[in-house]
Amino acid sequence: MKHVTLLVFAAVALAACDTSPTAPAANRERLSLSAVTSQTNAEIPIDLFVFVPCANGGAGELIVVSGPLHVLFQVTISNTGNVLLYAHFQPQGISGTGSVTGDKYQATGITQSTNTFSTPFPITSTFVNNFYMIGQGPDNNFKVHETLHYTINANGELTAFADNFSVTCQ
């Protein structure tokens, strides 16, 4: 639920931006907005240490990776007050080197989160993470996949929850 807190914080920060209408005062009454959307695209440099258990002949090794991470945040607020928070993270040329073998690795994948809610309920949240470290040699590709979903109804009751997590080496 940590990612939900981060996304809610991001939504509040974006909502705090100036949202005053840009139309002249005489025309504001004629505006009929069905939704207001704010979007932020950024490239963030990252440095990570990733342990790949299938590297180094199965003994594992620490991979030091760095490069740009593409980040997209989108907040949509409907005229009825429903909120949609969307986040997208994707490595853009992130690479690294094994600390023992010197093997080269590429970080790939996409992480996405979609959260919809009304104040305070209902809430629907889906988080999908595909994080891959792709190595040079055989049997050292490390793949992490997670799909997390939950729904909280209008009464504040958890009505759906699923967390599917897997880690594979190929």
ZINORPE-V782543 format. One record per residue. OMEGA is omega in degrees with one decimal (none if undefined). D_LAST is the distance of its C-alpha to the last C-alpha in Angstrom with 1 decimal. Layout:
OMEGA_D_LAST ; OMEGA_D_LAST
This chain:
179.3_29.6 ; -179.1_29.5 ; 177.8_28.3 ; 178.8_31.2 ; 178.8_33.7 ; -179.0_32.5 ; 177.3_32.8 ; 177.0_36.2 ; 179.4_37.3 ; 179.6_36.2 ; 179.6_38.2 ; 179.2_41.2 ; 178.8_41.1 ; -179.8_40.9 ; -179.9_43.6 ; 178.4_45.8 ; -179.6_46.0 ; 179.8_49.3 ; -179.0_49.3 ; -179.3_53.0 ; 179.9_53.8 ; 178.7_54.4 ; 176.0_57.0 ; -175.9_60.7 ; -178.0_62.2 ; -177.0_64.3 ; -174.9_61.2 ; -178.5_59.0 ; -178.4_60.5 ; 179.8_59.4 ; 178.3_55.7 ; -178.1_53.7 ; 175.2_50.1 ; 179.3_47.7 ; 173.8_45.0 ; -178.0_44.4 ; 174.3_41.1 ; -177.9_40.0 ; 177.6_36.9 ; 174.4_35.5 ; 179.0_33.0 ; 172.0_31.9 ; -175.1_29.7 ; 175.6_28.9 ; 178.8_27.8 ; 172.2_25.3 ; -177.6_24.1 ; 168.3_21.3 ; -178.6_19.8 ; 175.4_16.2 ; 179.2_14.8 ; -173.9_11.1 ; -178.0_10.8 ; 179.4_7.8 ; 174.7_9.9 ; 177.6_12.9 ; -179.5_11.8 ; 177.7_10.8 ; -179.4_14.1 ; 174.3_13.0 ; 178.3_15.1 ; 178.1_16.9 ; 176.5_16.4 ; -176.9_19.7 ; 176.1_19.4 ; 178.9_22.4 ; -176.7_23.8 ; 175.3_25.3 ; 176.2_24.4 ; -178.8_26.1 ; 176.1_27.8 ; 173.5_29.9 ; 176.6_32.3 ; 177.6_34.6 ; 175.8_37.3 ; 177.9_39.5 ; -179.3_42.6 ; 179.2_44.6 ; 175.9_48.4 ; 177.5_48.1 ; 175.2_46.2 ; -177.2_42.7 ; 173.9_40.0 ; 176.2_36.6 ; 179.3_34.2 ; 176.8_31.1 ; -177.3_28.6 ; 178.9_25.8 ; -178.7_23.6 ; 175.9_21.5 ; 178.8_20.3 ; -179.5_22.4 ; 176.9_21.2 ; -178.7_19.9 ; -179.1_18.3 ; -176.2_18.0 ; 177.1_17.9 ; -176.4_16.4 ; 179.8_19.5 ; -173.3_19.0 ; -174.1_17.2 ; 178.2_18.5 ; 178.6_15.3 ; -179.8_15.6 ; 172.6_13.6 ; 174.5_14.5 ; 178.1_14.8 ; 176.0_14.8 ; 178.8_15.6 ; 172.2_18.8 ; -179.4_20.6 ; 177.1_23.8 ; 176.3_26.5 ; -179.5_29.5 ; 175.5_32.5 ; 178.8_35.8 ; 167.6_38.8 ; -176.5_42.6 ; -10.7_44.5 ; -178.0_43.8 ; 3.2_42.1 ; 178.1_40.4 ; 171.3_36.9 ; -177.8_33.7 ; 174.4_30.5 ; -179.6_27.0 ; 178.0_24.1 ; 180.0_20.8 ; 171.0_18.1 ; -178.5_14.9 ; -176.4_13.8 ; 169.1_10.8 ; -175.9_10.5 ; -176.5_9.3 ; -179.1_9.7 ; -170.0_11.6 ; 177.1_10.2 ; 172.1_7.5 ; 177.1_4.6 ; 173.7_6.0 ; -175.5_5.1 ; -175.2_6.7 ; 177.1_8.1 ; 176.6_11.5 ; 174.3_13.7 ; 169.7_17.3 ; 179.9_20.3 ; 178.3_23.5 ; 170.8_26.8 ; 177.2_30.3 ; 174.1_33.8 ; -175.7_37.1 ; -176.4_40.2 ; 177.7_43.6 ; -179.5_44.8 ; -178.7_42.0 ; 175.4_40.3 ; -177.5_36.5 ; 177.2_36.2 ; 176.7_32.4 ; 175.3_29.4 ; 177.1_25.7 ; 178.7_22.7 ; -175.5_19.3 ; 176.4_16.6 ; 175.4_12.9 ; 179.2_10.2 ; 172.4_6.5 ; 179.3_3.8 ; none_0.0
